[in-house]
Amino acid sequence: RDRSVSRGLGDVYKRQEVVSWLMELGYIPSFCTACYRAGRQGDRFMELCKNEQIAGFCHPNALMTLEEYLLDYASPEARALGEALIDAEMANEDFKRAPVYAVLEKNLADIKEGKRDLRF
């Protein structure tokens, strides 16, 4: 079910509208809770941030959680917009050289086959 999001002063938007708006602006909405569930909290999380390693988790997790959202909740229009964003990220030559790329590619395919809650 798509819940409403209040932005203050009586403005109310459905989650779908906010997610679509962000994707239209070229942002990758993330529904990730992997760090919390994997125990990457407090000092452990901060160490990854300070060493600039957290992006190796955040970027792929954002793409996977967006894929799950698109398949499970998005309108056809939002899904097309989101799939185009994911495809553009996966086509980025710098990202293709990332150590996580091959696993991410497999995980995205697995998500399309019905698997859920995959994370780095």
N, C-alpha and C positions, 0 to 999 in steps of 0.2 A: 504494500500500500504506500502511496506517495504522500508523505506528510508535508504539512505547510511549514515554511520557515519565515519567521518574522524578522524584518530588518529595521524595526522601530517605527514609531510614529504612524502606526496603522498600515504600513506596507507589508503585505503578506504574499509570499511567493511559494509555489510548490517546489519541492526539491528538484523535480525534473526541469523546471524553468531555470533554476540557479545553475544546475549542472550544464544544461545546454548553453546558457549564457557564457559560462566559463570556457566551454569548448569552442564556442564561436570566437572568443578572444584569443584562442590558441593555447589555453592552459590545459594541463592534464589534471582533472579532478582526481583526488586520491581518497579512497575509503579504507586505507591501510591501518591496521592495528597490530602489525607483525612485531614491532619492537616490544610492545607491552606483552604480547603472548609468548614471545621468545625470551623474555627476561632481560631484554636490552633496556634497562632503566637506570636511573640515577647515574652513578659513577661509570658504569659500563657504557651507557648511552653517551655520556659526555666525552669519554675517551674516544669513541668513534667519531664524534663531532670534531673534537680538537685535532684529530689526525686526518680529517677530511675524508673519512672512509664511509660515512653514513650514506652518502649519495649512492654508493654501490648497493645499498639495500633499498633506499627510498624510491629511486627511479624505477627499477623493475617491479617493486611492489605496487607502486602507483599504477603502472600499466596493467598489471594483473588484476588489481581490484577494480579498475575502470572496466576491463573486459567483462568481469563478472557482473558488474552493474548493468552494462549495456545489454548483456544476454538475458538477465533476469528481470530487469525493471524498465528499461528505456523504451521510449516510443521508437518507431521505425526511423523517424527523422533524426532523433538524438543518436540512435545506434549508428546510422550512417556517418554522422559527424564524428563520433567517437572512434569508429573503426578507421576513419581517414587519419585521425590524429595518431592512433597507435601505429598504423602502417607507416606514417611519416617518421615516427621515432625509430621504428625498426629498420627503416631504410637509411638512416643516418650512418654514414661511413665510420665516423668516430665511435659511435655506439656499437657498431658491428664488431669492433676490435675489443670491446669490453669483455673481461673474463666471464661475466654472467650471461652474455648474449645467447649462447647456444642453449643453456638451461632455460632461459626466459622464453626463447622461441618454442621449445618443447612444452613448457608450462602453459603458454598461451594456446597452443594446439590442444592440450589436455583440457583446459577450461572450456574450449569450444565443444569438446566431447562430453562435458558434464561434470568434470572434476571441479571441486571448490576448495577454498582455503589453502591454496598453494602460496608459499612465501619464501623469501630469502632471509 
